[in-house]
Amino acid sequence: MTISTIKTNGINIRVLELKNDSNETIVFLHYGGATLGVWNGVIPYFKDNYHIIAQDLRCHGFTDKPLDKCHIDDMAKDLAGILDKLGVEKTKIVGSSMGADVAISFAANYPQRVNCLVLDGGLYDIVGSDSKDQILTEEEIEKAKNDLKQRILSRPREFFETREGYITKNKEGWEKYFPWSEIIKKATEDEITKENGKFTSPQSSEEVWAYIEPLYNVRFINYFKKITCPILWLPDEKEKDHEVVIRNLKKFSQKLKYCKIVTLEGSVHAYTCLLRPKEFSEEILQFYDEIKGKK
């Protein structure tokens, strides 16, 4: 396994690559605010049979953060550049939340380079007729956007004297909702950076807002008009019965060659790869076997 920096589209991108003699490649794309380290519990289930690539998306982690170019289309273009550099013509993609959004963009803009998608998220727009919150008027959208912006920008970036202090603080936050594990610890360790002699996260509040704001202009139905590859949807236990999610899955899947919708027990939007890596991975591998049989 190697972690290196690849320069494409004028920015430096942190990339993990695990080579394998297999001619099949899988790209893993993390959720918003994360780094490639969130896949540490999933990769072992694929490493023996697949060439694996993961990355820190632009405006995330240890990849460059051009604040005026943090759209999912920019991230999809980055992935195309990474594949070119690594000599990969076509790939499977597994995306979580924002990573799912990037996967959708990539499949729409580079359809000839995608075998199939696994989407943990990517089920609705932030606002508008396809949104989960159903904010419809321009005034409501603008107010909600400004409220979210204020909440994000008001979050202080914390600094710690030691790595252990950073990890302890994150552990306390996780344990309010989920059991702490070695997998979550490794993901936390991957995101630690040092700045001015202290330990902190690799993202400022301004950098977080830089990738969230462009999502207000995204309309996924326009992407799905161009996508035909097989898709495994993984709505979580809260999303699966939501009327907007149900409607969107039906609408988004109209042109697909094959799709499957599965909700894993104990699944939580974005975090299933950390909380249920075995079940998450086994479901994906079963899906791969199914679409092989449909060729």
Secondary structure, DSSP 8 states (H G I E B T S, - for coil): -EEEEEEETTEEEEEEEE--S-S-EEEEE--TT--GGGGTTTGGGTTTTSEEEEE--TTSTTS---TT---HHHHHHHHHHHHHHHT---EEEEEETHHHHHHHHHHHH-GGGEEEEEEES--SBSSSTTBSS---SHHHHHHHHHHHHHHHHTS----BSSHHHHHHHHHHHHTTTS---HHHHHHHHHT-EEETTEEE-S--HHHHHHHHGGGGG--HHHHHTS--S-EEE---TTTTT-HHHHHHHHHHTTT-S-EEE---TT--TTTHHHHSHHHHHHHHHHHHHHHHTT-
